[in-house]
Amino acid sequence: MAKHFLTILDIPKDEARQVLLRAKEMKDKKLRTDLLAGKTLLLIFEKASTRTRVSFEVGIRQLGGDPVFISSRDSQLGRSEPLEDTARVLERFADGLVVRTFGQKKLETLVEYGNIPVINALTDEYHPCQVMSDMLTMYERTPKLEQLKVAWVGDGNNMAHSFINGSAWFGYELRLACPEGYDPDGEIVEKARSLGARVTLTRDPAEAVAGADYVNTDVWASMGQEEEQKLREAAFAGYMIDEAMMAKAAENARFLHCLPVHRGEEVSEAVFEGPASIVFDQAENRLHMQKAIVEWIFKN
């Protein structure tokens, strides 16, 4: 039976730490393997990508496999052909799917009707590969993740949802500051809390950031939300992470951002380019963590 990675919670809690440690080992030793020798993974991307595409293509090759990239121009996911049929065709061509799309339901359909692993490279609901990489970025500096306070300031979006799931599995305290109307999905919050997540919600960014070890944000209007830009700028006024906001965090707090960034909008130039920022280490870790996730899926 195929393993899948649609959300962080798809990795059992007792295995998630091992995946994290394996990603660190892969990074430190610059590991290459032949795990995927003779295997082909299809990268089906309906949303544009830089880091996700390159890190998966390079990572799959470093594990001995062959990535085949299919863009939105080339893909017919759910358009001229039912997705159920696409799933049953693709399983006969490839050994796994890495899918970056809009609705989570598409991934669930590919899982239901196909018989090969499906990896979530981003949906509107979750961004688990990014947040698992962020776990590695934090772990490198502060290995006792369960002792950390993490602030999320901005939209209760796919990144926020995956950080909520991460709190359940890795134990850090998560404080989310979101404007009214932009809260994370309540069912996702409650499920994570039932699994042990320490999650609090507030409207006050300063309250979320106070004493935080890591301060995290994202663009205010993600892909597909461009027409909401002006509306969101008004709603998120006061939510920028600037030097004054970072000063409320813990001493030596670090700034995280999944990129791309809108300087002067969700974060100031001074913070983004300042000593607290570890965003490019964070970006590099996509490669190492995704290799570990792929290994978890295909090993044994």
Number of C-alpha atoms within 10 A of each C-alpha: 6 13 18 23 21 24 23 24 17 12 19 10 15 10 12 20 16 13 22 21 17 20 25 20 14 18 17 10 8 10 13 14 14 13 17 20 13 10 16 19 23 20 22 22 24 20 16 13 14 9 17 21 19 13 20 23 20 18 23 27 19 19 20 18 21 21 21 14 14 15 15 14 8 11 14 16 20 12 8 8 10 11 19 17 14 18 21 17 13 17 17 11 11 17 21 26 27 25 23 27 21 18 13 17 12 18 24 15 14 24 22 13 16 23 18 23 23 24 25 22 27 27 22 17 21 25 24 27 25 25 26 24 26 24 22 27 25 20 15 12 10 14 13 13 18 15 13 19 23 28 29 26 28 27 27 23 22 20 26 28 24 22 31 31 27 26 22 25 23 21 18 21 21 25 24 29 26 25 21 11 9 15 19 20 14 10 9 15 21 14 14 21 17 11 14 15 23 19 20 15 17 16 16 15 23 21 17 25 28 19 20 25 20 23 27 23 25 24 18 25 18 15 11 10 10 12 10 12 13 12 12 17 15 9 18 20 11 17 24 20 27 18 16 11 18 23 16 17 24 16 11 13 21 23 23 25 21 21 15 12 16 15 15 14 19 24 23 16 15 15 20 23 12 13 12 18 19 17 21 13 14 22 21 15 23 27 27 26 31 25 27 25 23 24 19 19 18 16 9 6
